[in-house]
Amino acid sequence: MPTIESTYDIKFACFAFFYHELNEQFKEAGLSVFNNHWYRIFDFNQSEDEMHWSLFTVDVRPEDYFPNLTSVDEMEISMDSVVSVVPKTLGSKLDKNDQTCLVIFFSDGNREKRAKAFIKEMEHKSCSLVRTKEFSMKEHEAQNVFGTDSYNSVIIRGPVIALEYSGALASKKCSDVAKSIALETGSTGLVYVSTNPNTVLRQVQLIFGAANA
C-alpha cells in the first residue's frame, strides 16, 4: 500500500515491469506478486479541501515516462504489462454495470502457475482483472465466503490466490477458462468460480474489502 506525506500532484499506476531475475527476487523477499495494493493510497495529510494524489488512466504507458529504461547493468527490462511479473490490475471496476466474478485457486503445488496461466488466457476474453490477493484462508472465513464448510479440507493445504474480474459475461468466460486449465493440468476441483450474481459482490467485499478501499 503506497503511503505519502507532504506530497502534492502525484499520480499512481499499477507496476508493470519484467526482467528475468525479478520473479525470484520477489520470492526471496517473501513478497507475493498477487498482493499489489497500488491503488490504496494512504495520505498522512489527507484533507477535504485538497487532493494530493490521483490514479493514472488505464491506458497509461510506462515507456512514456521512462523512455530510456530498457536496461540496467546489462539487464534487459520490459515495461510490457502482458509479460509483467506483477499482474496488471485496475484497482476498481470501470463500469459498475459490468458483471463481477470471483475466482479462487486452492493450494496444490501449482497454484501460482495455474493462476498466471488463467490471467494470461483471460487477456483475450474482453474482461478486466480488477484485484488480486494471495492469503491463508481460515475456516470461518471460508464459511462466510462460500456459505458452506465444504471447502475446509482444501483451504488447510496452504494459501489461496483470489482474482476479481469484471466485464460482460465475466462468470461464463472465467468458468470456461478455468475448466480448460483444470483439464490441461489435471487439477479439476481445485479452483472456485462464482456463479451467483446475488452473492458475488458480498464474497468480493469479504476478501478484498470495500470497492475503493
ROMARTI-139498 format. One line per 8 residues: number of its first residue (from 1); their letters; for each residue x, y, z of C-alpha. Coordinates in steps of 0.5 Angstrom, whole numbers, always signed. Each point is the difference from the previous one (the first is absolute). Layout:
// ROMARTI-139498
NUM> a> X Y Z ~ ...
END
This chain:
// ROMARTI-139498
1> mptiesty> +0 +0 +0 ~ +3 +7 -2 ~ +1 +5 +5 ~ +1 +7 -1 ~ +1 +6 +5 ~ +1 +8 -2 ~ -1 -2 -7 ~ -4 +3 -6
9> dikfacfa> -1 -1 -7 ~ +2 -8 +0 ~ -3 -5 -4 ~ +0 -8 +0 ~ -1 -5 -4 ~ +1 -8 +0 ~ +7 -3 +0 ~ +2 -3 -7
17> ffyhelne> +7 -2 -1 ~ +4 -6 -1 ~ +7 -3 +0 ~ +2 -7 +1 ~ +2 +1 +7 ~ -6 +3 +2 ~ -5 -5 +2 ~ +6 -4 +4
25> qfkeagls> +1 +7 +4 ~ -7 +0 +2 ~ +0 -7 +3 ~ +7 +1 +3 ~ -3 +7 +3 ~ -6 -4 +3 ~ -5 +4 -5 ~ -6 -2 -4
33> vfnnhwyr> -1 +3 -7 ~ -7 -1 +2 ~ +0 +5 +6 ~ +0 +6 -4 ~ -4 +6 +3 ~ +3 +5 -4 ~ -7 +4 +0 ~ -1 +0 +7
41> ifdfnqse> +4 +7 +2 ~ +1 +2 +7 ~ +1 +7 +1 ~ +2 +2 +6 ~ -2 +7 -1 ~ -7 -1 -3 ~ -4 +6 -1 ~ -7 +1 -2
49> demhwslf> +2 +6 -4 ~ +6 -2 -4 ~ +1 -7 -4 ~ +7 -1 +1 ~ +0 -6 -5 ~ -3 -4 -6 ~ +0 -6 -4 ~ +2 +0 -7
57> tvdvrped> -5 -3 -5 ~ +0 -7 -2 ~ +4 +2 -7 ~ +6 +3 +3 ~ +6 -3 -2 ~ +7 +0 +4 ~ +4 +1 -6 ~ -3 +7 -1
65> yfpnltsv> +3 +2 +7 ~ +6 -5 +0 ~ +2 +1 -8 ~ +7 -3 +1 ~ -1 -5 +6 ~ +2 -6 -5 ~ +6 -3 +4 ~ +3 +1 +7
73> demeismd> +7 -3 +1 ~ -1 -4 -7 ~ -6 -3 +3 ~ -6 +1 -5 ~ -6 +3 +2 ~ -7 -1 -3 ~ -6 +5 +2 ~ -5 -4 -4
81> svvsvvpk> -6 -2 +5 ~ -1 -6 -4 ~ +6 -3 +3 ~ +1 +4 +7 ~ +2 -4 +6 ~ -6 +3 +3 ~ -7 -1 -3 ~ -3 +7 -2
89> tlgskldk> -6 +2 +4 ~ -5 +5 -1 ~ -1 +1 +8 ~ -7 +1 -1 ~ -6 -1 -5 ~ +0 +5 -6 ~ -7 -2 -1 ~ -5 -1 +5
97> ndqtclvi> -5 -4 -4 ~ +5 -5 -2 ~ +0 -7 +3 ~ +4 -2 +5 ~ +4 -6 +1 ~ +4 -3 +6 ~ +5 -6 -2 ~ +4 -3 +5
105> ffsdgnre> +6 -5 -1 ~ +1 -5 +6 ~ +7 -3 +2 ~ +2 -6 -4 ~ +7 +2 -1 ~ -1 +3 -7 ~ -5 +5 +3 ~ +4 +6 -3
113> krakafik> +2 -3 -6 ~ -8 -1 -2 ~ -2 +7 +3 ~ +5 +3 -5 ~ -2 -4 -6 ~ -7 +2 +2 ~ +2 +7 +0 ~ +3 -1 -7
121> emehkscs> -6 -3 -3 ~ -5 +5 +2 ~ +4 +5 -3 ~ -3 -2 -6 ~ -7 +0 +3 ~ -2 +7 +0 ~ +0 +0 +8 ~ +4 +4 +4
129> lvrtkefs> +4 -2 +6 ~ -2 +4 +6 ~ +3 -2 +6 ~ +5 -6 +2 ~ +1 -3 +7 ~ +4 -6 +3 ~ -1 -1 +7 ~ -1 -6 +5
137> mkeheaqn> -8 -1 +1 ~ -2 -2 +7 ~ -6 -5 +0 ~ -5 +5 +3 ~ +2 +5 -6 ~ -1 -6 -5 ~ -7 -1 +3 ~ -2 +7 +0
145> vfgtdsyn> +2 +1 -8 ~ -2 -7 -2 ~ -6 -1 +4 ~ +2 -7 +2 ~ +5 -4 +3 ~ +2 -4 -6 ~ +6 +4 -2 ~ +3 -1 +7
153> sviirgpv> +4 -6 -2 ~ +4 +4 -6 ~ +1 +6 +4 ~ +4 -3 +5 ~ +5 -2 -5 ~ +3 +7 -1 ~ -1 +7 -2 ~ -5 +1 -6
161> ialeysga> +0 +5 -5 ~ -6 +4 -2 ~ -2 +4 -6 ~ -5 +5 -1 ~ -3 +1 -7 ~ -4 +5 -4 ~ -4 +0 -6 ~ -5 -2 -5
169> laskkcsd> -2 -8 +2 ~ +6 +0 +4 ~ -2 -6 +4 ~ -1 -4 -6 ~ +6 +2 -3 ~ +4 -2 +7 ~ -3 -6 +0 ~ +1 -2 -7
177> vaksiale> +8 +2 +1 ~ +0 -4 +7 ~ -3 -6 -3 ~ +5 +0 -6 ~ +6 +1 +5 ~ -2 -5 +5 ~ -1 -6 -5 ~ +7 +2 -3
185> tgstglvy> +4 +0 +7 ~ -5 -6 +3 ~ -1 +5 +5 ~ -8 -1 +0 ~ -4 +3 +6 ~ +6 +4 +3 ~ -3 +6 -3 ~ -6 +4 +2
193> vstnpntv> -4 +5 -5 ~ -6 +4 +3 ~ -7 -1 -4 ~ -5 +3 +4 ~ +0 +8 -1 ~ -4 +1 +6 ~ +6 -3 +5 ~ +6 +2 -4
201> lrqvqlif> +0 +7 +2 ~ +0 -2 +7 ~ +5 -5 -1 ~ +5 +5 -3 ~ -1 +5 +5 ~ +2 -5 +6 ~ +6 -2 -4 ~ +2 +7 -3
209> gaana> -3 +5 +5 ~ -5 +6 -3 ~ +1 +1 -7 ~ +4 +6 +0 ~ +4 -1 +7
END
